[in-house]
Amino acid sequence: MPDYFMPAPTKAQLAQNALLSVLQVEDRTRLEPHMLALETKADDVLIRAGEDVLDTWFPCGGALAAFCLSDESGDAIDVGYVGREGAIGGIVSNGHVPAYSTTVVRIPGLFLRIKTSALEQLKIESLSLRHWFARYSDCLLAQVFQTSACNATHTIRQRVAKLILAGLARTGEREFPMTQEQLANMLGVGRTFISRVIGDMRRDGIIASRRGTLVIRDEHALRALSCSCTRHIENHFDAVLHGIYPPPA
């Protein structure tokens, strides 16, 4: 869709991204004229691996995107997630380099888009804006590190519970769109493994599912099943960017 058909974001929409909502008023005023609002669908591709990072995206509300890498067989695995606490794209670089991973929408919703070249110019004009995004980049790198450790050491059951809790944190709702196929893609495992784990959770009364929607029945039991990775990320965000990471629902 051409840019001139895309609406500019409202102040209420800007407030749905935590990274933008706490910017200094002067910095947010600098960004607003360059931003566009776009509703996305699940599996929409925002950035493709190997292409220049021409756009930077800010998930809003319950929207969630994933950084995906493909193996030799072409199967993709998610290596990091970004929701309303962050941004995707040219946060550090100026966009004249290829993206290493493909960024895919996992939970659909509103995203705000700005040209990376415009963002780079604004960071030159504002030292506070440049420092703010640099601090976020540190948090994002920490999340990627933690996800790598999680994939290597934790069970599929623990990782499924972690992803469902991530959906709860981003949306603030106990019901949100997420299918077993999406979970399998997000974890890089076969659908059979996911079906077995989801079936066990249903039987134990922890979750329910219907028509592509997950419903959390027992949050305490879900947290007991999950690994500690989310807590480690929350703690780092709190130390570097206090108040940005979604708190427990």
Secondary structure as GFF3:
##gff-version 3
##sequence-region A 1 249
A	DSSP	three_ten_helix	3	5	.	.	.	ID=ss1
A	DSSP	alpha_helix	11	14	.	.	.	ID=ss2
A	DSSP	alpha_helix	18	21	.	.	.	ID=ss3
A	DSSP	alpha_helix	25	31	.	.	.	ID=ss4
A	DSSP	three_ten_helix	32	34	.	.	.	ID=ss5
A	DSSP	beta_strand	35	39	.	.	.	ID=ss6
A	DSSP	beta_strand	45	47	.	.	.	ID=ss7
A	DSSP	beta_strand	55	59	.	.	.	ID=ss8
A	DSSP	beta_strand	64	70	.	.	.	ID=ss9
A	DSSP	beta_strand	76	82	.	.	.	ID=ss10
A	DSSP	beta_strand	102	107	.	.	.	ID=ss11
A	DSSP	beta_strand	110	115	.	.	.	ID=ss12
A	DSSP	alpha_helix	116	125	.	.	.	ID=ss13
A	DSSP	alpha_helix	127	153	.	.	.	ID=ss14
A	DSSP	alpha_helix	156	171	.	.	.	ID=ss15
A	DSSP	beta_strand	175	177	.	.	.	ID=ss16
A	DSSP	alpha_helix	180	187	.	.	.	ID=ss17
A	DSSP	alpha_helix	191	203	.	.	.	ID=ss18
A	DSSP	beta_strand	207	210	.	.	.	ID=ss19
A	DSSP	beta_strand	213	216	.	.	.	ID=ss20
A	DSSP	alpha_helix	219	225	.	.	.	ID=ss21
A	DSSP	alpha_helix	229	240	.	.	.	ID=ss22
###
